[in-house]
């Protein structure tokens, strides 16, 4: 998309949302600048492009924003799918390292970031199908034949769904702290130590989109994010200049606009931590020849029991479970050097037609997730 066309789209969006944008000071142009400010910290060059994926959702033309690096390499490409409420910018700690030896394609999932924001089907399985169809249409448009697919959190859920549908395309499936795999327990214990007001606000917000609080806050949104996620800002501080401003600003402009993908995610979820149709019940339909590596953070809220269950059930297939000590849900950022080395090693094995060594047998540690959802931990999971 040319600069002129981009600005026309931005102006149309601002006109369309009218008074909403006057309360939430955001636009596609602001998001573009926020991403550019974040990615200017990369050491190596990149290029961005809108890839037209046709009428895969809602009957209108859609574009998937894509960041490319090291396209001239002949090694196996890697495709990155970000988590909920995030975008390509949050891979900034990984892009240089991963692109050192292979082409990297980081996309804004349809409905998020700088990609189009169509109206998804309200049925959870149909909405999931639309997400997968948009990824496949994107792949066809840029003519990728085979690649490593890595998804974080919600991106991991979609990566698994895509691999089930298109196994011939996947050289290796990497799931980083994937969301939506376990079944929701029949009984969820209550966290009585939470203040009554937090429980009340959390209860009130349950019917609404998970990040509606950011839009309700209007111009106070960036400050709200900065106060709510100082830990996330610290993760990026070693690389990102003025991270205390740049990171909240990027998150805000990713999520203060039309909540297209967020609404679809809301229809897929139950209680935020669980999917209405858990992936653990479907992953066995993934072709046995597709290698899987699951990477969890030892301090993450994501339940990693499903990872070990998959490893146990797929004994005739390659499944490795890695747990990075000291890492939370943003495992790609908490220990980015270790994470990048792990993913790069997988890439080297894919290039050579071999498989990495399997981690020694392990057992899940104390990793049960938090018991209830509320406004505080909803904000804490931005970028999940």
Number of C-alpha atoms within 10 A of each C-alpha: 13 9 8 9 10 15 14 12 15 16 14 14 16 20 12 11 14 11 10 18 20 12 14 21 18 21 22 22 17 16 22 17 15 21 24 13 18 24 21 14 13 16 11 14 11 18 10 14 14 20 19 19 23 16 14 20 23 13 10 11 13 22 24 26 24 22 19 18 22 21 15 8 14 11 17 21 26 25 20 26 27 28 29 23 25 24 25 25 24 22 19 20 25 18 25 19 19 21 21 14 17 22 20 26 23 22 28 25 31 25 26 28 29 24 22 24 22 23 18 25 17 15 12 19 14 14 20 23 20 19 23 23 17 23 22 18 18 22 18 12 13 11 9 14 12 16 23 21 25 25 23 28 26 26 26 27 24 28 27 27 20 23 22 18 17 14 19 14 18 21 23 25 25 26 27 28 34 30 30 28 29 21 16 16 8 6 7 10 10 11 12 9 6 11 9 10 9 14 18 12 13 19 13 12 16 16 9 11 16 25 22 16 17 21 21 14 15 19 18 15 23 22 15 17 21 21 13 16 17 15 12 21 20 16 18 22 14 10 15 22 15 13 20 18 14 21 28 24 24 25 26 30 25 28 27 27 23 21 22 18 25 21 20 24 24 21 20 22 17 15 15 20 22 19 23 18 19 18 21 15 12 13 17 13 10 18 15 15 14 18 20 25 23 23 24 28 25 22 18 22 20 26 22 28 15 20 25 19 12 19 19 12 12 16 10 10 16 18 23 21 21 21 20 19 14 12 18 19 23 24 25 27 22 22 18 20 13 14 20 19 14 15 20 19 14 20 26 17 14 19 16 10 9 11 16 16 10 12 11 9 9 10 9 15 9 10 15 13 13 16 14 17 18 22 19 13 15 16 18 16 20 20 21 20
